[in-house]
């Protein structure tokens, strides 16, 4: 059995199919982890969700990314279409509700004790211990299953964590940390939520979240996506696997048991930039 973790797919289904073939992925034997942003920007969001939901449930583990949350907001009428949105074919498809219900049921954080790996779309805020991360994930899962109206209140750069945070301020920080984080303040660990560039272009006074000097040690190595301009990166504590497929880069998979890396070109995805 192999566990393959795949970077941000973003509606690039043809590339995902080629990658799974290259990995010799067997859904009856192997497991597929996906770091989120399954949909949007690429042309085949519908096909991606149909492919993933056609696989045995036990074979697929995925977390929500910021584009997945955006898709849920659009589908619920909570947000207007952006100019770089490519979700209309999904929303007009037969069976869309089943596909969106599957997406809605994904968590923000997963982990495997035997493998020693955890996965979140953007990572785990470096000021959190493991217990806080697990509890934060559970809070958002519960809200997603109750209703979606609160998603319209996500707009806002909640960036400073305190255990006493309440209400939507607390939820905004949790969602920002799991799905939008890249850089943090080098002194305080507060989230910096505007910059998207590579670590070499870090805003003054910030560092990549995983290089925060006072980062709380976690019991798992964390695999994440979201940061296309970081590209593939691995150290003893984290691994980044977003290699910019939707913008003509590559789609990358890593076998978590031994960190073998495979990738395919994404020249046929034709994603929109934004």
C-alpha positions in Angstrom: 0.0 0.0 0.0 1.2 3.5 -0.8 -0.1 6.9 0.3 0.3 9.5 -2.4 -0.1 13.2 -1.5 -0.9 15.5 -4.4 -0.5 19.3 -4.7 -3.1 21.9 -5.6 -5.2 20.4 -8.5 -7.4 23.5 -9.1 -9.6 22.0 -11.7 -6.8 20.4 -13.7 -8.3 16.9 -14.0 -6.4 15.7 -17.1 -3.1 16.4 -15.2 -4.4 14.6 -12.1 -5.4 11.5 -14.2 -1.9 11.4 -15.8 -0.3 11.8 -12.4 -2.3 8.9 -10.9 -1.4 6.7 -13.9 2.3 7.6 -13.4 2.1 6.7 -9.7 0.4 3.4 -10.7 -2.3 4.4 -8.2 -4.6 1.5 -7.3 -7.7 2.7 -5.4 -8.3 -0.7 -4.0 -4.9 -0.8 -2.4 -3.4 2.7 -2.2 -4.5 6.0 -0.6 -4.7 9.4 -2.1 -4.2 12.6 -0.1 -5.0 16.0 -1.6 -3.9 19.3 0.0 -7.0 21.2 -1.0 -7.8 23.7 -3.7 -9.4 20.9 -5.7 -11.4 23.3 -7.8 -11.4 26.7 -9.6 -9.0 28.5 -11.9 -8.6 25.4 -14.1 -11.2 24.3 -16.6 -12.2 20.9 -15.1 -13.5 21.4 -11.6 -16.5 19.3 -12.3 -14.4 16.5 -13.6 -12.1 16.6 -10.6 -14.9 16.2 -8.2 -16.6 13.4 -10.3 -13.2 11.6 -10.4 -12.6 11.8 -6.7 -16.2 10.8 -5.7 -16.0 7.8 -8.0 -13.1 6.3 -6.0 -13.7 4.2 -2.9 -14.3 6.5 0.1 -11.4 5.0 2.1 -9.0 5.7 -0.8 -9.4 9.5 -0.8 -8.5 12.0 2.0 -8.7 15.7 1.1 -8.7 19.0 3.1 -10.4 22.2 2.1 -8.5 25.0 0.6 -9.4 28.6 0.1 -10.7 28.0 -3.4 -12.9 25.1 -2.2 -14.5 27.4 0.5 -15.0 30.0 -2.2 -16.8 27.4 -4.3 -19.1 26.6 -1.4 -19.9 30.3 -0.9 -20.6 30.7 -4.6 -22.9 27.7 -4.7 -24.8 28.9 -1.7 -25.3 32.4 -3.2 -23.1 34.0 -0.6 -20.6 35.5 -3.0 -20.6 36.9 -6.5 -18.5 35.4 -9.3 -15.0 36.7 -9.6 -13.5 37.4 -13.1 -11.1 34.5 -12.8 -13.8 32.1 -11.6 -14.1 28.8 -13.6 -16.9 27.1 -11.7 -20.0 27.6 -13.8 -19.8 24.1 -15.4 -19.8 22.6 -11.9 -22.7 24.7 -10.7 -24.8 23.8 -13.8 -24.1 20.1 -13.8 -26.5 17.3 -13.0 -25.5 15.9 -9.6 -23.9 19.1 -8.5 -25.5 19.0 -5.0 -24.0 15.6 -4.3 -20.5 16.8 -5.4 -20.8 20.0 -3.4 -22.0 18.0 -0.3 -18.9 15.8 -0.6 -16.7 18.9 -0.8 -18.4 20.5 2.2 -17.7 17.4 4.3 -14.0 17.8 4.0 -12.0 19.0 7.1 -9.3 21.6 7.3 -6.8 19.2 9.0 -6.1 15.5 8.8 -3.4 13.3 10.2 -2.1 9.7 10.3 -0.4 8.5 13.4 1.2 5.5 11.8 2.7 7.6 8.9 3.6 10.5 11.2 2.1 13.0 8.8 -0.5 15.7 9.1 -2.0 17.7 6.2 -3.6 21.2 5.9 -4.0 23.4 2.9 -1.7 26.3 4.0 -0.2 24.7 7.0 -0.7 24.9 10.8 -0.2 28.3 12.5 3.1 28.2 14.2 1.8 29.6 17.5 -0.6 26.6 17.9 0.2 23.4 19.8 -1.3 20.2 18.4 -4.3 20.1 20.7 -5.2 23.6 19.6 -5.0 22.7 16.0 -7.2 19.6 16.4 -9.8 21.6 18.3 -9.8 24.4 15.8 -10.4 22.0 13.0 -13.3 20.4 14.8 -14.9 23.8 15.4 -15.0 24.6 11.7 -16.1 21.1 10.7 -19.1 21.5 13.1 -20.0 24.9 11.6 -19.7 23.6 8.0 -22.2 20.8 8.7 -24.7 23.1 10.5 -25.1 25.9 7.9 -23.1 28.0 5.5 -24.4 31.4 6.2 -21.4 32.2 8.4 -19.1 32.0 5.4 -20.2 35.4 4.2 -18.5 36.8 7.4 -15.1 35.3 6.6 -13.9 38.4 4.9 -11.3 40.0 7.1 -7.7 39.5 8.0 -7.9 38.1 11.5 -4.2 37.6 12.1 -3.5 37.4 15.8 -4.3 34.3 17.8 -5.4 34.3 21.4 -7.2 31.4 23.1 -9.9 33.7 24.3 -10.9 34.7 20.8 -14.6 34.2 20.3 -17.3 34.2 17.6 -16.4 35.0 14.0 -13.1 36.6 15.0 -12.0 33.1 16.2 -13.4 31.3 13.2 -11.7 33.8 10.8 -8.4 33.2 12.4 -8.8 29.4 12.2 -9.8 29.5 8.5 -7.1 32.1 7.7 -4.4 29.9 9.4 -5.4 26.7 7.8 -6.2 28.0 4.3 -4.5 31.4 3.6 -1.3 31.6 5.6 2.1 32.0 4.0 4.2 34.5 6.0 4.0 35.5 9.7 5.5 38.3 11.8 9.0 37.2 12.8 8.5 38.5 16.3 4.9 37.7 17.2 3.9 35.0 14.8 0.9 37.0 13.6 -0.4 36.1 10.2 0.6 38.2 7.2 -2.2 37.6 4.7 -1.4 39.8 1.7 2.0 38.7 0.3 2.0 35.8 -2.2 5.6 35.9 -3.4 8.5 33.5 -2.7 10.3 33.5 0.7 13.1 35.6 -0.9 10.5 38.4 -1.3 9.2 38.2 2.3 7.7 41.4 3.5 9.9 43.3 5.9 9.8 41.8 9.4 8.2 38.5 8.3 9.3 34.9 7.7 7.6 31.9 6.2 5.3 30.4 8.8 7.4 27.2 9.1 10.5 29.2 9.8 9.1 31.1 12.8 11.7 30.9 15.5 9.2 30.1 18.3 7.1 27.7 16.2 5.5 25.1 18.5 6.8 21.6 17.8 4.1 19.2 16.6 4.0 15.4 16.8 3.6 15.2 13.0 5.4 16.4 9.9 3.1 18.7 8.0 2.4 18.6 4.3 0.7 21.6 2.7 0.0 23.3 -0.6 -1.3 26.8 -1.3 2.0 28.5 -2.0 2.8 28.1 -5.7 5.7 30.6 -5.6 7.4 28.5 -2.8 7.2 25.4 -5.0 8.3 22.0 -3.8 10.1 22.3 -0.4 10.9 19.8 2.2 12.7 19.8 5.6 12.5 17.8 8.8 9.2 19.4 9.9 7.2 20.3 6.7 6.8 19.6 3.0 5.2 21.9 0.4 3.8 20.4 -2.7 2.0 23.1 -4.7 4.1 23.3 -7.9 1.8 25.7 -9.8 0.0 23.2 -12.1 -2.9 25.6 -12.9 -0.5 28.2 -14.2 1.4 25.9 -16.5 3.8 24.4 -13.9 3.7 20.8 -12.8 1.4 18.6 -10.6 3.4 16.9 -8.0 2.8 13.7 -5.9 4.9 12.4 -3.1 4.7 8.9 -1.6 4.6 9.6 2.1 6.1 6.3 3.1 9.5 7.1 1.5 9.1 10.6 0.1 9.5 9.5 -3.5 8.5 12.4 -5.8 6.8 12.2 -9.2 5.2 15.0 -11.3 3.6 15.7 -14.6 3.6 18.8 -16.8 0.4 20.9 -16.8 0.7 22.7 -20.1 -2.9 21.8 -21.1 -4.6 23.2 -18.0 -5.1 26.7 -19.2 -5.9 28.2 -15.8 -6.9 31.8 -15.1 -4.6 34.0 -13.0 -5.6 36.1 -10.1 
